[in-house]
């Protein structure tokens, strides 16, 4: 497969011939190296995107839509190959990788349908003196910075609506997982995406890449998925050129189980909310608030389910949790666990890195975690579940909201009215009510507070990649 930069539809080495090593986190071995883009390469990518975008914006929506549909199909046709690349460079289990490819492809099908439905408005001005026409042209060139936890889906969630709306694109894939990104864009060109419209420049020099792209006159938008810390920095930098931004940032999801919940269903949902994609999702349940009446039952059943998780190489049959992305991630997760234990938590399961090669952490359940422990305040990004008991309903909502983050929340109760009331009170962009998964290309993905700005997916997602122009006229 191609491992160079894709600029203007051509594959080329970085201008200083640098390379980035790609490691398999399950074995610590190098699996590939890819070209390391320089600021000069990033600028060339923006030039190429600008040139290709002018023609693309004039292509009829129906034709753009059909190309997006071809993209959906080609990704599904190559699902086995793409899933293997994901497992190789990210480490997640094969079943999750296959699920990710289906999810990634669906962003193209969904946005193929949205591309022909970008609506405008027409009105007679209240004074009666003129007409007002509102329409939505593309933004122009969009820079995308994507994370390693979903090497395919976090690209397609941005790329499909950006292309549908008529934009050109420059992507910085994560240095940990660039292979999936490079193969996907190769396939998209085969599916009919015009050369030069999508450019991919992996780099080890993120700061310089960002400066080159943000300062390029054609770039009008920055779309990022990643941590809140990096998102804040990008927002500051984007402010220099008043770029439009969409920011999908960190989460610290509360998972609340009330006494009247179906505990078996709550455990099943907890496993999904905690463990999907090796527990490295920003939607992951981060704090388990369990009401006193079901605390023992939930803790016991959940610990048993976590104990059944098979940790290992994502290629091995039956594995349900792969490695973390690197050694630093293992050390960070372990630091949070040891901190919680020091402040009084008891370990029901796990509690340590797995010895030997690879970046594995043993699935861990902690009980009696202090509500103000660092583990309840930081995004864990690993297979660790801290349980905090509660008795007071108002207080659990206060605790759930006692964070600057507000991406996702989960609520389990058999009382639908209570469930909806509590869901509305949780300050988060997405709520799973008696469900452990919220992600869907047809739903608005995004957070409140410092979990982000804007939404991806749904009918809203494509408008993020559009401008609004109003024409005042008489006739
Ligand atoms: C993320 O973790 O950034 C995305 C999770 C999802 O789309 O489900």
Boltz pocket constraint, residues with backbone or C-beta under 6 A from the ligand:
constraints:
  - pocket:
      binder: B
      contacts: [[A, 149], [A, 150], [A, 154], [A, 225], [A, 280], [A, 281], [A, 282], [A, 283], [A, 439]]
      max_distance: 6.0
